[in-house]
Amino acid sequence: MGTRFISLPILSTLIAIGFAGSLKADDNLANIIENVKPNTSQTAVIIAQDKRSHFQQNAQQLFTPASTMKLLTAVAATKALGTGYRFSTQVDSYVGIANNRIKGDVFIRFDGDPTLQQADLDRLFKQLKQQGLQHIDGNVYLVGEQQENHKAPGWVWDDLGICYAAPVSRYIINNNCIKAKLEPKLADDLAKLSFNKSQPVTISSTAIFDKTASKPFCELELQRNENNHFKLSGCFPGKKQLKLAIAISDPALYAQNIIDGLLKQNQISIKGDVLLTNKRPANTLLIAEHQSEPLSILIGSMLLHSDNLIADTLLKRIGQVTYGTTGSFSNGSKAMTRILTEIGINLETANIVDGSGLSRYNLLSAQQLYQVLKLIGSDNQLNYLIGLLPVAGESGTLKYRKGYNSPPLKGQILAKTGSMLGAVNLAGFIKQKETSYLPFVILENGHSPAVKDAEIAPFSVLLLQSILQK
């Protein structure tokens, strides 16, 4: 996964000395910001200058945080669940395997593991096969939530067919995502569609390639129909192949079809059907189990790659654990606000709707994000999160980003990005010395694509370059 960790000796030194080092004086920073800030968007900045003081500008103003929201999710999940927490996918039955069969029903409990793959489920069936299982006398029930919301309020409708907005369900397999590819044909403009045909989805296409870029309007469209049926139409400019990541529409049906296929593949016959249910009986026996990586690894992947599915699955789990009921976006957001408030983050003015930052309804200030960063730097239980952040020019979402993959920012910025249309945010730490990290937040909203095409570099890049240049 390429996760970068800070060693325990470094962390202990960091805790002991706090945020050491210093940056430019307030008046100098104000002049720098005045020189590099954009004219067409809104910005907020707060940067630690040493252990006790910081510079701030518009720090109380509320912004759309985008994926910087994941910093709050990482802290709340660590506090609520602990770094060793794992998701568990379990297979149960009333009785064990005897005479190559299970008499009665089998229950597969889906736990909402955001990393569960088809191969993991196949290994579960192979475990049962090795125990001699050949036939199930009853039904196979997939245990999950049948009425849950798969998306949070404020998710943009045209994001929903794309895998970064895959449905957040108790039924998650293969990230609830189908990978496909469009390629131009030599003979004509019609696009050739290819994807793994063993996947239980239907994807058709009438799309074309505009190889000469001669059409005045050329746009690819995805139509999402019932039963995980998808249709591509429209056109794509150019003649290079296009990789697609299409989000499943019905995760429960997808799970049913996957399980049915795996039973056949492993030559395990069933008398009944593969069905859905909300609960498994209390008097069943555990006969096979798959566990996810621990929370610390999941959070590392979430922060490094800005994984929305992990973030929102964790939000729902926080709600479930905190309130002892089915996890949801609503109670997860409420639980996260409660947890963070109890450990000293003032969220009175904030609006928290999801854990990923994908919702346009989220609102946070630079001051609130800065409080989270300071807590990460001072709380022994949270220090490990510093080492999981993307490093400029080295890892995650900052590895190849322009301006961050060269001096003076390369290797010196450890931060969570937060980008969507109109938002270009960054929150993290400036590395002063091997054991010295200064927290900072730079928010920019109202960032137009037209301005982006014309600008020399994003506001955050210009500001950080000016600060770090010797």
Salt bridges, closest charged atoms under 4 A:
GLU34 OE1 - LYS37 NZ 3.70
ASP92 OD1 - ARG280 NH1 2.58
ASP111 OD1 - ARG109 NH2 3.18
ASP111 OD1 - ARG170 NH2 3.65
ASP111 OD1 - ARG317 NH2 3.24
ASP120 OD1 - ARG123 NH2 2.45
ASP120 OD2 - HIS290 NE2 3.62
ASP122 OD2 - LYS126 NZ 2.86
ASP137 OD1 - ARG101 NH2 2.93
ASP137 OD1 - HIS135 NE2 3.16
GLU145 OE2 - ARG170 NH1 3.85
GLU148 OE1 - LYS316 NZ 3.16
ASP260 OD2 - LYS264 NZ 2.68
GLU342 OE2 - ARG338 NE 3.55
ASP379 OD2 - LYS79 NZ 2.75
GLU394 OE1 - ARG4 NH1 3.10
GLU434 OE1 - LYS431 NZ 3.45
GLU455 OE1 - HIS447 NE2 3.20
